[in-house]
């Protein structure tokens, strides 16, 4: 086999000219991902249910609820109108609203909400945007999954964990179908990431435990411990996504990268 010399772009400018969509891109991990890609030259469109207080470019934000198909259609239409094409899609939106209490506490509505938020939003968005990637025979789709797909917290996140497991399975299937056409599809599975929302949760727990540090430790203990000794940071997730979206990861597709400080105890 003939060896081919490969020259990579400067990581500080490697996304110049790239058109990117990051869902849930105004807070937490999504915002960190959007900032990281933009810092290397990408033009990044973000989505969220509510508009942030400040927008540097209102034409690069779409206020939409991606748990319903009308919201996804609104985002797809905005990408068509603003970009005409798309190079990188990061399906970051997701979460859980299931009440505590385990399996019997979760209603049909809780299950459907988890599936809409954590699986079907990505399915519908990919279906709308893949046709923009195919003519150029190059593109990247990254699905943000969760370690809970293999490590569910049975007290309150069974529907969320099941939906994320389905997302990972779907993502793998998508990679098998579209990688031959130049579209790389990968997953990132974060563990406990210390976002502003996580900090707010910690402050609430601290009202019982007595301190932010003890609250943080109680959350880590609930996960079975984090060998690294701390949660991850949104910027670390952004860095991993930037690598997978770049040409430096040009032969990586159909893969899942875990970023959890060693939380998952199995191989």
C-alpha positions as CSV (number, residue, x, y, z in Angstrom):
1,X,0.0,0.0,0.0
2,X,1.3,3.4,-0.9
3,X,2.0,5.8,1.9
4,X,0.4,9.2,1.6
5,X,1.8,12.4,3.2
6,X,-1.0,14.2,5.1
7,X,-0.7,17.8,6.0
8,X,-3.0,19.1,8.7
9,X,-4.3,22.7,9.1
10,X,-3.2,24.8,12.1
11,X,-5.5,23.9,15.0
12,X,-5.9,27.6,15.7
13,X,-7.4,28.2,12.2
14,X,-8.5,24.7,11.0
15,X,-12.2,25.6,10.9
16,X,-11.9,28.7,8.8
17,X,-14.6,28.6,6.2
18,X,-16.5,25.8,8.0
19,X,-20.2,26.2,8.6
20,X,-21.3,24.7,11.9
21,X,-24.5,24.0,13.9
22,X,-24.4,23.3,17.6
23,X,-27.8,22.5,19.2
24,X,-28.2,23.6,22.8
25,X,-25.3,25.9,22.1
26,X,-25.8,28.8,24.5
27,X,-25.1,27.2,27.9
28,X,-22.8,24.6,29.4
29,X,-21.1,22.1,27.2
30,X,-22.9,23.4,24.1
31,X,-21.6,26.9,24.6
32,X,-18.1,25.6,25.2
33,X,-18.2,23.5,22.0
34,X,-19.5,26.5,20.0
35,X,-16.8,28.8,21.5
36,X,-14.0,26.3,20.7
37,X,-15.1,25.8,17.1
38,X,-15.6,29.5,16.6
39,X,-12.1,30.3,18.1
40,X,-10.6,28.2,15.2
41,X,-12.4,30.2,12.6
42,X,-15.8,28.4,12.2
43,X,-19.0,30.2,11.6
44,X,-21.2,28.7,14.3
45,X,-25.0,28.8,14.4
46,X,-26.5,27.8,17.8
47,X,-30.0,26.9,19.0
48,X,-31.8,27.0,22.3
49,X,-35.3,27.1,23.6
50,X,-34.8,30.6,24.9
51,X,-32.6,33.4,23.6
52,X,-29.6,34.4,25.6
53,X,-29.3,37.9,27.0
54,X,-26.6,38.9,24.6
55,X,-26.1,37.8,21.0
56,X,-23.1,38.9,19.0
57,X,-24.8,38.0,15.8
58,X,-28.6,37.3,16.0
59,X,-28.5,35.7,12.5
60,X,-26.5,32.9,14.0
61,X,-29.0,31.9,16.6
62,X,-32.3,30.1,16.2
63,X,-34.8,30.0,19.1
64,X,-36.5,26.6,18.8
65,X,-37.8,23.7,20.7
66,X,-36.1,20.6,19.2
67,X,-38.3,18.2,21.1
68,X,-41.0,18.8,18.5
69,X,-40.6,18.4,14.8
70,X,-41.8,21.9,14.1
71,X,-38.8,23.2,16.1
72,X,-36.4,21.0,14.1
73,X,-37.9,22.2,10.8
74,X,-37.3,25.8,11.9
75,X,-33.6,25.1,12.5
76,X,-33.2,23.2,9.2
77,X,-34.8,26.1,7.4
78,X,-32.5,28.6,9.1
79,X,-29.4,26.6,8.1
80,X,-30.7,26.5,4.5
81,X,-31.3,30.3,4.5
82,X,-28.2,31.4,6.4
83,X,-25.6,28.9,5.1
84,X,-27.0,27.0,2.1
85,X,-24.8,24.1,3.2
86,X,-23.4,22.7,6.4
87,X,-20.0,21.1,7.3
88,X,-20.3,20.1,11.0
89,X,-23.4,19.3,13.1
90,X,-23.1,18.8,16.8
91,X,-26.3,17.3,18.3
92,X,-25.8,18.5,21.9
93,X,-29.3,19.1,23.0
94,X,-30.6,16.7,25.7
95,X,-31.5,16.2,29.3
96,X,-33.9,14.7,31.7
97,X,-37.1,16.0,33.5
98,X,-38.2,12.6,34.9
99,X,-39.1,12.9,38.6
100,X,-37.3,10.8,41.1
101,X,-38.7,7.5,42.3
102,X,-37.4,4.9,39.9
103,X,-39.1,3.0,37.2
104,X,-42.6,3.1,38.6
105,X,-42.6,6.9,38.9
106,X,-41.9,7.4,35.2
107,X,-45.1,7.9,33.2
108,X,-45.6,7.4,29.4
109,X,-45.2,11.2,29.1
110,X,-41.8,11.0,30.8
111,X,-40.6,8.3,28.5
112,X,-41.9,10.2,25.4
113,X,-40.3,13.4,26.6
114,X,-36.9,11.6,27.1
115,X,-37.0,10.1,23.7
116,X,-38.0,13.4,22.0
117,X,-35.3,15.3,23.7
118,X,-32.4,12.8,23.6
119,X,-33.0,10.7,20.5
120,X,-35.6,12.1,18.1
121,X,-34.3,15.6,18.0
122,X,-31.0,14.3,16.6
123,X,-32.8,11.9,14.2
124,X,-35.0,14.6,12.7
125,X,-32.1,17.1,12.5
126,X,-29.8,14.7,10.8
127,X,-32.5,13.8,8.3
128,X,-33.0,17.5,7.5
129,X,-29.3,18.4,7.2
130,X,-27.6,15.3,5.7
131,X,-28.9,16.1,2.2
132,X,-26.8,19.3,2.5
133,X,-23.6,17.4,3.2
134,X,-24.0,14.6,0.6
135,X,-23.3,16.7,-2.5
136,X,-19.9,17.8,-1.1
137,X,-19.1,14.2,0.0
138,X,-17.7,15.5,3.2
139,X,-19.1,16.4,6.6
140,X,-19.1,15.6,10.3
141,X,-21.9,14.7,12.7
142,X,-21.2,14.4,16.4
143,X,-23.8,13.1,18.8
144,X,-23.4,14.0,22.5
145,X,-24.5,10.8,24.3
146,X,-23.8,10.1,28.0
147,X,-22.1,7.5,30.2
148,X,-25.5,6.8,31.5
149,X,-26.2,4.7,28.5
150,X,-24.1,2.1,30.2
151,X,-24.3,3.4,33.8
152,X,-27.9,4.5,34.4
153,X,-28.9,6.2,37.7
154,X,-32.0,4.1,38.4
155,X,-33.5,6.5,40.9
156,X,-34.4,9.2,38.3
157,X,-32.9,8.8,34.9
158,X,-34.0,5.5,33.4
159,X,-35.8,7.0,30.4
160,X,-32.9,9.4,29.8
161,X,-30.3,6.6,30.0
162,X,-32.4,4.4,27.6
163,X,-32.8,7.2,25.2
164,X,-29.0,7.9,25.2
165,X,-28.4,4.2,24.6
166,X,-30.7,4.4,21.6
167,X,-28.9,7.5,20.4
168,X,-25.6,5.7,20.4
169,X,-27.0,2.7,18.5
170,X,-28.6,5.0,16.0
171,X,-25.4,7.0,15.6
172,X,-23.4,3.8,14.9
173,X,-26.0,2.8,12.2
174,X,-25.8,6.3,10.6
175,X,-22.0,6.0,10.4
176,X,-22.2,2.6,8.7
177,X,-24.5,4.0,6.0
178,X,-23.0,7.4,5.3
179,X,-19.2,7.1,6.0
180,X,-18.7,5.6,2.5
181,X,-20.2,8.9,1.2
182,X,-17.7,11.0,3.2
183,X,-19.8,11.8,6.2
184,X,-18.1,10.9,9.5
185,X,-20.4,10.2,12.5
186,X,-19.1,9.9,16.0
187,X,-20.3,10.1,19.6
188,X,-19.0,11.8,22.7
189,X,-20.2,10.4,26.1
190,X,-19.6,12.8,29.0
191,X,-19.8,11.8,32.6
192,X,-20.3,14.4,35.3
193,X,-19.5,17.8,33.8
194,X,-19.3,20.9,36.0
195,X,-21.6,23.3,34.2
196,X,-23.3,26.3,35.6
197,X,-26.5,24.1,35.9
198,X,-24.5,21.5,37.8
199,X,-23.1,24.2,40.1
200,X,-26.7,25.4,40.8
201,X,-27.7,21.8,41.7
202,X,-24.7,21.6,44.0
203,X,-25.6,24.8,45.8
204,X,-29.1,23.3,46.4
205,X,-27.7,20.1,47.8
206,X,-25.3,22.2,49.9
207,X,-28.3,23.5,51.8
208,X,-28.6,19.9,53.2
209,X,-24.9,18.8,53.2
210,X,-23.5,22.1,54.6
211,X,-21.0,23.0,51.9
212,X,-20.5,23.1,48.2
213,X,-17.5,20.7,48.5
214,X,-19.6,18.1,50.5
215,X,-22.4,18.4,47.9
216,X,-19.9,17.8,45.1
217,X,-18.5,14.8,46.9
218,X,-22.0,13.4,47.4
219,X,-22.8,13.6,43.7
220,X,-19.5,11.9,42.8
221,X,-20.2,9.2,45.4
222,X,-23.6,8.6,43.8
223,X,-21.8,7.9,40.5
224,X,-19.6,5.3,42.3
225,X,-16.7,7.7,42.5
226,X,-14.6,9.6,39.9
227,X,-11.0,8.2,39.9
228,X,-9.7,11.5,38.6
229,X,-11.1,13.1,41.7
230,X,-13.1,15.9,40.0
231,X,-15.9,16.5,37.4
232,X,-15.0,17.3,33.9
233,X,-15.1,20.8,32.5
234,X,-17.2,22.0,29.6
235,X,-14.0,23.3,27.9
236,X,-12.6,19.8,27.9
237,X,-15.6,18.4,26.1
238,X,-15.3,21.3,23.6
239,X,-11.7,20.3,23.0
240,X,-12.6,16.7,22.4
241,X,-15.4,17.7,20.0
242,X,-13.0,20.0,18.1
243,X,-10.6,17.1,17.6
244,X,-13.3,14.8,16.3
245,X,-14.7,17.5,14.0
246,X,-11.3,18.2,12.5
247,X,-9.3,16.6,9.7
248,X,-6.9,15.3,12.4
249,X,-9.6,12.7,13.1
250,X,-10.1,12.0,9.4
251,X,-10.2,8.2,9.8
252,X,-12.3,8.1,12.9
253,X,-16.0,7.3,12.4
254,X,-18.6,5.2,14.1
255,X,-16.7,5.6,17.4
256,X,-17.6,6.7,20.9
257,X,-15.2,8.7,23.1
258,X,-15.9,8.7,26.8
259,X,-14.9,11.8,28.9
260,X,-15.8,10.9,32.5
261,X,-12.6,11.0,34.6
262,X,-12.7,7.2,34.8
263,X,-16.2,7.0,36.2
264,X,-17.4,3.9,34.2
265,X,-15.7,1.0,36.0
266,X,-15.7,-1.5,33.2
267,X,-13.7,-1.9,30.0
